[in-house]
Amino acid sequence: MKKFVLIFVVLSTIIYGGCAGISDAISNAQRLQWKLGTVSGMNLSGVDVSRVSSLSSINALDLVKLTSAVGSGKLPASFTLNLLAKNPDGEGGSKNSSDVIKSVAWRLLIDNAETITGNVSGPITIPGVGQTATIPVGISLDLMQFFKNEGLTNLVGLALGIGGKSGSPARLSLKIQPTIDTFLGAITYPGEITVIDKEFRSK
């Protein structure tokens, strides 16, 4: 009987400790805050438009390429969207703490329209409280697939608004679902976080 009680106590301690550990790990990671950073390297159908401010600024040869692409029914765009992750100040953290992200599953919305999905593989270490890490997210999509009714002017304007010389990620949002590494294995966030450029968010 004493042996049984001892085994029960040991198992209960392990189970309780494991659950507490998982709870602490999830709470730790859920303190992370997320925000969209800069957009870089905007390329439109083979044309670098990252330093272009308007359609009229595109040279004649590149404009022919873009016109031809739209005429063919495809306008591939690629760019890097920098995702910012921050360990905020607050209770339960310390300047020596860090979180390790195993992966970040994401969905990209442009002007609130859902486009493509992807996954950033880690490990990604987010340093201690108050510090920010940049996670580059490579984006490649065909703008005409998602904005079929838009002409050349609007499509190029969209690309320039996002990643041109005066562009910003204001027209973008990411819905992310991070997976964190813990001493008990990988744990995926229970739901998605909507990330925008205006503010850091944790949910």
C-alpha positions, -999 to 999 in steps of 0.1 A, spaced: 0 0 0 28 24 9 45 15 -23 14 23 -43 10 57 -25 46 65 -32 42 57 -69 10 78 -70 27 108 -54 57 106 -78 34 103 -108 12 132 -96 43 153 -91 56 146 -126 22 152 -142 16 184 -122 51 196 -129 48 189 -166 14 207 -168 28 236 -149 59 236 -171 38 237 -203 16 264 -188 46 285 -180 61 279 -214 29 290 -232 25 320 -209 61 330 -216 56 328 -254 23 346 -253 40 376 -238 57 380 -272 44 409 -292 44 411 -330 44 439 -356 50 443 -393 83 460 -401 96 472 -434 91 458 -469 122 453 -490 133 440 -524 100 445 -543 103 429 -577 75 429 -602 77 405 -631 115 408 -631 115 445 -626 131 460 -595 106 486 -583 118 490 -548 132 525 -556 104 536 -579 79 561 -566 52 561 -594 43 544 -626 56 574 -646 90 569 -630 94 534 -646 116 535 -677 102 526 -711 118 491 -713 106 480 -679 72 494 -686 70 472 -717 79 442 -696 51 450 -671 26 457 -698 35 424 -715 32 405 -682 -3 419 -675 -13 411 -711 -3 375 -706 -25 373 -675 2 371 -649 21 396 -628 44 378 -604 56 399 -574 82 390 -548 94 409 -517 106 404 -482 82 414 -454 101 419 -421 81 405 -391 91 420 -358 89 400 -325 95 417 -292 98 404 -256 79 432 -238 86 447 -204 63 434 -177 58 408 -150 72 373 -154 101 383 -176 138 391 -171 165 407 -191 182 373 -194 151 354 -206 145 344 -242 120 325 -263 128 300 -291 104 299 -319 105 267 -339 83 279 -368 58 306 -377 29 296 -400 14 326 -417 -14 338 -440 -9 371 -460 -37 395 -465 -35 425 -489 -61 451 -486 -79 426 -463 -81 401 -492 -66 367 -484 -37 356 -507 -10 331 -499 1 310 -469 36 299 -458 58 289 -430 90 303 -416 112 276 -401 134 282 -371 149 280 -346 144 317 -341 156 331 -308 138 362 -295 161 378 -270 153 390 -235 127 415 -223 124 447 -242 144 435 -272 131 430 -307 141 404 -333 135 407 -371 122 376 -389 124 380 -427 93 365 -445 99 358 -482 67 365 -502 61 354 -538 27 356 -554 9 365 -587 -10 397 -581 -33 390 -610 -44 358 -594 -59 377 -565 -67 410 -581 -81 399 -615 -102 429 -622 -74 455 -618 -55 469 -647 -18 477 -651 -20 511 -634 -38 498 -603 -16 466 -600 16 485 -603 2 512 -579 -5 484 -554 30 470 -557 46 504 -553 23 512 -524 36 482 -506 73 480 -516 81 510 -538 103 540 -528 75 555 -507 58 522 -499 48 507 -465 33 476 -451 1 495 -442 -19 476 -468 -7 442 -455 -15 421 -425 -2 387 -414 -22 361 -395 4 340 -377 5 309 -356 39 304 -340 52 271 -326 75 274 -296 102 250 -283 98 240 -247 116 214 -225 86 191 -231 86 196 -269 70 218 -295 38 237 -286 17 255 -312 -2 287 -302 -39 278 -297 -50 305 -322 -38 330 -348 -24 364 -341 -33 392 -365 -1 413 -371 -2 448 -386 22 477 -390 7 502 -366 13 485 -333 28 456 -315 2 429 -307 2 397 -287 -32 385 -299 
